[in-house]
Amino acid sequence: MSSDNQFLRSGCPIVNGLDIFGDKWTLVIIRDLVCGKETYSELADSPEKIPTNRLAERLKMLEAENMLVKELYQSKPKRYKYVLTTKGRDILPILQDIAKWGNNYVEGTWIPLEWFMEAT
């Protein structure tokens, strides 16, 4: 939870988790980072076409929540990559369960790669 408890509506862990990653873009960003994307342009190029203003907003929120770190990889011009922290990587089982559910109940969904489903 963020240090200022800005999202704390109750003591329910589900409510608090959803306050952080319950919008329609945050888990997509985390999925892409798990799958090896690192830069803003790589994340913006996802098939879901996240609006760039939303991407920037979500990356800042994930950084503030200590779910990712922004690392400088080029100084002129400044370029950054985004790397999941342990807190961010710990969402992977949730993504795997959502993928399993979607494959079981949403016709036409693609099967995630084996490494993704087996990663820990």
Long-range contacts (C-beta under 8 A, 24 or more apart in sequence): 2-64, 2-65, 20-61, 20-65, 20-67, 21-91, 23-58, 25-50, 25-54, 25-55, 25-58, 26-58, 26-61, 26-62, 27-91, 27-94, 27-95, 27-98, 29-55, 29-58, 29-59, 29-62, 30-62, 30-67, 30-84, 30-88, 30-91, 30-95, 31-95, 33-68, 33-82, 33-83, 33-84, 33-88, 34-84, 34-89, 34-92, 34-95, 34-116, 34-119, 35-116, 38-81, 38-82, 38-83, 39-79, 39-80, 39-81, 39-82, 40-80, 40-82, 43-82, 62-88, 67-91, 92-119, 92-120, 93-120
